[in-house]
Amino acid sequence: MVFNGQLVREVPRMGCLLYARYGDRIGSIIMHHDYHSPRIASLLERALAGGGRESVGFDLANSPLEGLRDTEPSYYQYQPLACFSDVAQGYILLRPASSLTPCLWMKDYVSAEMFGRHRPFYGFICEQSVHSPAQVNQIAERKKLRF
């Protein structure tokens, strides 16, 4: 979370919550898109097109791409040591970002059990106190949140 141009705390993404509970049994894979890191997405699309391939999936660790940084996303701007392999362990590119269509919020996605286990996460993501899974679902649908 950024306040007055300073990183005041990191965003607790769902992968972080799962990693805290399950350790190395959990990994994160980025599905190709261009809304968080347009420069890296563009680089990967150009490389894939140049190699004559339509899709690709790979591990970021120990790859030539693991140390990439994009100056636009906040997780790079405010964390000078963060690199591509810190964001996820793997990457899947099925088609260029320009041909992707955004998904819609699934009605009643956040269940009572999910809400009970991860209420602080949902409050943070919704940027307000939340009191029920129905409230989280309404806010997420209205704000078009992505988890």
C-alpha positions in Angstrom: 0.0 0.0 0.0 1.4 3.4 -1.0 0.7 6.6 0.9 2.2 10.0 0.0 4.6 8.3 -2.5 6.0 5.9 0.2 5.4 2.1 0.6 3.7 1.8 4.0 2.9 -1.9 3.7 2.9 -4.7 1.2 -0.4 -5.9 -0.3 -1.3 -9.3 1.2 -2.3 -11.1 -2.0 -4.0 -14.5 -1.8 -0.8 -16.2 -2.7 1.0 -14.7 0.3 -1.8 -15.9 2.6 -1.6 -19.4 1.2 2.2 -19.4 1.4 2.0 -18.4 5.1 -0.1 -21.4 5.8 1.4 -24.0 3.4 5.0 -22.9 2.7 6.8 -24.2 -0.3 3.8 -26.5 -1.2 2.3 -23.3 -2.7 3.5 -21.5 -5.9 2.2 -18.6 -7.9 1.8 -18.6 -11.7 1.2 -15.4 -13.6 -1.3 -15.7 -16.5 -0.1 -13.4 -19.3 -1.8 -9.9 -19.3 -0.6 -6.3 -19.6 -2.3 -4.5 -16.8 0.4 -4.8 -14.1 3.6 -4.9 -16.2 3.0 -3.8 -19.7 6.7 -3.6 -20.6 7.4 -7.2 -19.6 4.3 -8.4 -21.3 5.3 -6.6 -24.5 8.8 -8.0 -24.3 7.5 -11.6 -23.9 5.0 -11.2 -26.8 7.7 -9.9 -29.1 10.1 -12.8 -28.1 7.4 -15.4 -28.6 6.4 -13.9 -32.0 10.1 -13.8 -33.1 10.4 -17.5 -32.2 7.4 -18.5 -34.2 5.4 -19.8 -31.2 1.8 -19.0 -30.2 2.0 -19.9 -26.5 4.5 -20.7 -23.8 4.8 -21.6 -20.1 8.0 -21.5 -18.0 9.5 -21.3 -14.6 10.8 -17.9 -13.7 13.5 -19.1 -11.2 16.9 -19.6 -12.8 15.6 -18.3 -16.2 17.1 -15.4 -18.1 13.9 -13.4 -17.2 14.0 -13.9 -13.4 15.8 -10.5 -12.8 13.6 -8.4 -15.0 12.0 -5.3 -13.5 9.4 -2.9 -14.9 9.4 0.6 -13.5 5.6 1.1 -13.8 4.1 -1.4 -11.3 4.2 -0.3 -7.7 5.8 -3.5 -6.5 8.9 -2.5 -8.4 8.7 1.3 -7.8 8.7 1.0 -4.0 10.7 -2.2 -3.6 14.0 -1.6 -5.3 15.2 -5.2 -4.9 12.1 -6.8 -6.2 12.3 -8.6 -9.6 10.1 -10.7 -11.9 10.8 -14.0 -10.1 9.7 -12.4 -6.8 6.2 -11.8 -8.1 5.6 -15.5 -9.2 7.4 -18.8 -9.7 5.9 -19.4 -13.2 4.4 -17.7 -16.2 1.9 -18.8 -18.9 1.3 -16.9 -22.1 -1.6 -18.4 -24.1 -2.1 -15.4 -26.5 -1.3 -11.7 -26.8 -2.8 -9.5 -24.2 -4.7 -7.5 -26.9 -6.7 -10.6 -27.7 -7.7 -11.4 -24.1 -11.1 -10.5 -22.7 -11.6 -9.5 -19.1 -13.5 -11.9 -16.8 -16.6 -11.0 -14.8 -17.0 -11.5 -11.1 -18.6 -14.9 -10.4 -21.9 -14.3 -8.5 -21.5 -15.2 -4.7 -17.8 -16.3 -5.2 -16.7 -15.4 -1.7 -18.4 -18.0 0.5 -19.0 -17.8 4.3 -16.1 -20.2 4.9 -13.7 -18.1 2.7 -14.9 -15.0 4.4 -14.4 -16.5 7.9 -10.8 -17.6 7.1 -9.7 -14.5 5.2 -11.7 -11.6 6.5 -8.7 -9.2 6.9 -7.7 -9.9 3.3 -11.1 -9.1 2.0 -11.3 -5.9 4.1 -7.9 -4.8 2.7 -8.8 -5.6 -0.9 -12.2 -3.8 -0.6 -10.5 -0.9 1.1 -13.1 -0.8 3.9 -14.4 -2.8 6.8 -16.4 -5.8 5.6 -19.0 -7.6 7.6 -20.3 -10.4 5.4 -19.4 -12.4 2.3 -22.4 -10.8 0.5 -20.8 -7.4 1.1 -17.5 -8.5 -0.3 -19.2 -10.0 -3.4 -21.1 -6.8 -4.0 -18.1 -4.5 -3.6 -15.9 -6.8 -5.8 -18.5 -6.9 -8.5 -19.1 -3.1 -8.5 -15.3 -2.3 -8.4 -14.4 -5.1 -10.9 -11.8 -6.4 -8.4 -9.3 -9.0 -9.5 -7.9 -11.4 -7.0 
